[in-house]
Amino acid sequence: MDSTSAADPAGPPPVRPARWGAGDRWPGRAELRADLRGSLVLVGVLLLAGVAAGLLWWALAPRATFEVTADGVVPVGLPSAELPFADDGVFTLVLAGLGLVAGLVAWRLRRRRGVATVLALAVGAVLASLAAWRLGELLGAGPSPAELAAVGTRVITPLRLGSPAALAVAPFLAVLGYVVATLLTASEDLDRPDPVPAGPHPDSLPEATVAEDALRP
């Protein structure tokens, strides 16, 4: 028997190396597009919450009262020398509460759990911190030169943020709360509900079903 007459079995075709951009798209792209509108709404809500945080900082921050006299400005009572640190402390506490609440509320949005929500949470918390800072200092701008020149006028010290690092409290705690909730979830899909499945395509039906439909009168 001639061994050359027997054809060798055909092996699998050679696999070409994958190129960048070839193949299916990233499966998370559809999720990001679906969550885009909800993420923008989350950023807007956090920005409004930052306005409320600025009002709360302005209302709660301790300040000293001074009276304008002919000899200059004299304090009324015994103001503490730690007022600037107290202003920073109140601002930090307000933003810490905002960040924790934002992270937990964002996690409760079960249909929007994913990368887009985390990014929106971080961006929105940063904008909220900036809005609270600028609004608080705007409302607590302090006395004007005309008020300082009017004898008998009582003025209060301006509201200033001495430590800009406090602006990172809200985004840090917001993302941290979300990440901790993610780590405590056993499900890989973060308990996010599946999208409504579409109807079966005719090409995906079993061959037996197609054959039975063809034999029917």
Sequence and secondary structure as in RCSB ss.txt:
>XXXX:A:sequence
MDSTSAADPAGPPPVRPARWGAGDRWPGRAELRADLRGSLVLVGVLLLAGVAAGLLWWALAPRATFEVTADGVVP
VGLPSAELPFADDGVFTLVLAGLGLVAGLVAWRLRRRRGVATVLALAVGAVLASLAAWRLGELLGAGPSPAELAA
VGTRVITPLRLGSPAALAVAPFLAVLGYVVATLLTASEDLDRPDPVPAGPHPDSLPEATVAEDALRP
>XXXX:A:secstr
  TTSS             TT SS  THHHHHHHTHHHHHHHHHHHHHHHHHHHHHHHHHS   EEEEETTEEEE
SS   TTHHHHHHHHHHHHHHHHHHHHHHHHHH GGG SHHHHHHHHHHHHHHHHHHHHHHHHHT    HHHHHS
TT EEE     S GGGGGHHHHHHHHHHHHHHHT  STTTT          GGGS HHHHHHHHH  
